[in-house]
Amino acid sequence: MSKRILVVDDEKLIVKGIKFSLEQEDMKVDVAYDGEEAYELAKDNEYDLIVLDVMLPGLDGLSVCRQIREFSNVPIIMLTAKGEDMDKILGLEYGADDYMTKPFNILELKARMKAVLRRMKTDYNDGSSESVINSGELKIDCDSRRVYMNDNEINLTAKEFDLLELFSKHPNKVYSRENLLNIVWGYDYPGDVRTVDVHVRRLREKVEPNPSEPKFIHTKWGVGYYYQNKKTV
């Protein structure tokens, strides 16, 4: 089944090039040239992935990303002409799944897209048939990729869910940040371990009643992170 992609950039030549290249891969591509149009398209359609430029007229890409995250966990790859680390962290804070700096090679962009889409389908189960994990008031439905706290759904990004699923299926196993980067983002991911820290912090803010005193996702100082399953009796 062909994937449906939304490409957002105010540089029409870039959009044209990406659209042409993706259509050669039998993908259906919608385009937008400003933030408001991108937001409306994302709200009204179901996309498999969004390629989103940071620097947009009117509503900027980071604001679009944040607003989309209020109703969807569609994977988002952000594009920017800036390469500073703080820009990358800011993009991840707003819910981006990956990040590319302009100018970029279209083949690398397609490789990143395929990697993100592939990871969306990856099941980190090591043989367990458990598809719903109950940790006290926290419920994780691995099949539908939905998470509930006291029966209220929590909206997680794709990477946040991937981390939570991996942790919850392997309780008390300590993962180093390097291991998490390799497992969840892939060995070819160019980012560094700060990416993991950002996502774990964001995940805690969403699933922990008190993120400063976590019940589920704990830190093993000097080693990494692990999960404690607070099952109901």
RONU-210410 format. One line per field, with one value per residue (C-alpha): residue number from 1; residue in one letter; x, y, z. Coordinates in steps of 0.1 Angstrom, whole numbers, plus 2048, in hexadecimal, padded with zeros to 3 digits. Layout:
N
titor c(NUM,...)
kollo c(a,...)
u c(X,...)
v c(Y,...)
w c(Z,...)
END
This chain:
233
titor c(1,2,3,4,5,6,7,8,9,10,11,12,13,14,15,16,17,18,19,20,21,22,23,24,25,26,27,28,29,30,31,32,33,34,35,36,37,38,39,40,41,42,43,44,45,46,47,48,49,50,51,52,53,54,55,56,57,58,59,60,61,62,63,64,65,66,67,68,69,70,71,72,73,74,75,76,77,78,79,80,81,82,83,84,85,86,87,88,89,90,91,92,93,94,95,96,97,98,99,100,101,102,103,104,105,106,107,108,109,110,111,112,113,114,115,116,117,118,119,120,121,122,123,124,125,126,127,128,129,130,131,132,133,134,135,136,137,138,139,140,141,142,143,144,145,146,147,148,149,150,151,152,153,154,155,156,157,158,159,160,161,162,163,164,165,166,167,168,169,170,171,172,173,174,175,176,177,178,179,180,181,182,183,184,185,186,187,188,189,190,191,192,193,194,195,196,197,198,199,200,201,202,203,204,205,206,207,208,209,210,211,212,213,214,215,216,217,218,219,220,221,222,223,224,225,226,227,228,229,230,231,232,233)
kollo c(m,s,k,r,i,l,v,v,d,d,e,k,l,i,v,k,g,i,k,f,s,l,e,q,e,d,m,k,v,d,v,a,y,d,g,e,e,a,y,e,l,a,k,d,n,e,y,d,l,i,v,l,d,v,m,l,p,g,l,d,g,l,s,v,c,r,q,i,r,e,f,s,n,v,p,i,i,m,l,t,a,k,g,e,d,m,d,k,i,l,g,l,e,y,g,a,d,d,y,m,t,k,p,f,n,i,l,e,l,k,a,r,m,k,a,v,l,r,r,m,k,t,d,y,n,d,g,s,s,e,s,v,i,n,s,g,e,l,k,i,d,c,d,s,r,r,v,y,m,n,d,n,e,i,n,l,t,a,k,e,f,d,l,l,e,l,f,s,k,h,p,n,k,v,y,s,r,e,n,l,l,n,i,v,w,g,y,d,y,p,g,d,v,r,t,v,d,v,h,v,r,r,l,r,e,k,v,e,p,n,p,s,e,p,k,f,i,h,t,k,w,g,v,g,y,y,y,q,n,k,k,t,v)
u c(800,80F,818,809,821,81D,83B,83C,855,852,86D,859,876,87F,85B,85A,87A,86F,84C,85A,873,859,840,85A,858,832,82A,80D,819,806,818,814,828,820,818,7F3,7ED,802,7EF,7CD,7D9,7E7,7C6,7B0,7C4,7D5,7FA,815,830,835,855,853,86A,871,873,850,83D,822,81F,843,84B,851,82E,81F,830,824,800,800,80C,7EC,7D8,7F0,810,818,83D,84C,86E,878,88E,8A2,8BD,8CC,8E3,8E7,8E2,8C8,8B3,8B3,8AA,88E,881,880,870,853,84E,863,86E,88D,8A0,8B2,8C7,8C6,8D5,8CE,8D0,8AE,8BB,8C3,8A1,890,8A6,89D,878,879,88B,871,854,866,86B,846,83E,85A,84E,867,856,870,856,83C,818,80C,7FD,7EE,805,7F5,80C,7F4,7E2,7F7,7EA,7FF,7ED,809,7F3,7E1,800,7EA,7F2,7D9,7DD,7BE,7AB,7B4,7C8,7EB,7F7,81B,831,83D,85F,850,83A,857,86B,84E,846,86A,86D,84C,852,873,86D,88C,8A3,8BB,8C2,8DF,8D7,8EE,8D9,8B8,8C6,8D0,8B0,895,8A6,8BD,8E2,8E3,8D3,8EA,8DE,8EE,8E3,8D3,8B7,8AF,8AF,897,87F,880,87A,85C,84F,851,83F,822,81F,82D,816,835,851,86B,863,85C,848,84D,86C,88A,8AE,8CB,8E5,903,8F3,8D2,8AC,895,870,85E,83C,823,809,7E8,7DF)
v c(800,821,83A,85D,878,89D,8B4,8D7,8F1,915,90E,901,8F2,8DD,8D1,8C9,8B5,8A1,89B,88E,877,868,862,84D,837,834,84B,863,886,8A5,8C6,8E6,906,916,90C,912,8FE,8E1,8E1,8DF,8C3,8AF,8B4,8AA,88C,86D,86E,853,86D,893,8A5,8C7,8E5,8FA,91C,922,943,94A,92C,91E,8F8,8F3,902,8EC,8CD,8D6,8DB,8BA,8A8,8B3,89B,883,86F,86E,86C,88F,895,8BA,8CD,8EC,901,904,8EA,8F4,8DA,8F0,8F1,8CB,8C7,8E1,8CD,8AE,8C0,8C9,8A5,8A0,87C,884,8A2,8AB,8CA,8DB,8D7,8B2,895,888,864,86A,87A,85B,844,857,855,830,82B,83E,82C,80A,812,81A,7F6,7E7,7D1,7D0,7B2,797,77C,788,786,7A1,7BD,7D1,7D9,7E6,7F9,805,823,822,80B,806,7F6,7EB,7E0,802,815,827,830,838,847,841,839,85A,857,867,873,867,86D,84E,84E,854,835,820,828,821,800,7F5,7FE,7EF,7CD,7CA,7D6,7DB,7D8,7F5,805,81C,83B,82D,80D,820,836,817,803,81E,836,81D,819,831,84D,86C,87B,877,86A,88C,881,865,87C,894,879,868,88A,890,86D,872,893,880,85F,867,876,888,888,893,873,85A,83A,829,835,836,842,82B,846,841,825,82E,829,80D,806,7FA,7EA,7F6,7DB,7DC,7BF)
w c(800,7F6,811,812,81A,821,816,825,819,80C,7F3,7D5,7C3,7E2,7E5,7C0,7C2,7E1,7D2,7B1,7C3,7DB,7BF,7AE,7CD,7C8,7E5,7E4,7EC,7F8,7FA,80E,80D,82E,852,852,833,841,861,84F,839,856,869,84C,83F,84A,842,847,84A,849,83C,84C,847,866,855,847,841,85B,872,874,872,897,89F,885,894,8B6,8AB,897,8B6,8C8,8B2,8A0,8A5,87F,87A,872,863,866,84D,855,847,86A,879,89D,8B7,8C9,8AA,8A9,8CE,8C9,8AC,8C1,8DE,8C7,8BE,89E,897,882,876,856,84E,82D,814,814,7FC,7F0,7F3,818,81E,80F,823,843,83A,833,854,867,856,85C,881,884,87B,890,8AC,8C9,8D8,8E1,8DE,8F7,8E9,901,8ED,909,926,947,95F,97A,96B,94C,92F,90F,8F1,8DB,8BE,8BA,8C7,8E0,904,920,942,958,938,929,908,908,8E6,8E1,8C3,8AF,8C1,8E3,8DE,8D1,8F0,907,8F6,8F7,91C,926,914,926,94A,960,943,942,920,91A,906,8EA,8EA,8E8,8CC,8B8,8BF,8BB,8A2,890,88C,86F,882,882,8A3,8C5,8E7,8F0,8D9,8F1,90F,8FF,8F6,918,929,912,918,93D,93B,92B,93E,960,97A,988,96E,988,99C,980,988,967,954,96B,967,970,976,961,94D,93D,941,94C,951,970,969,984,97D,98E,9A5)
END
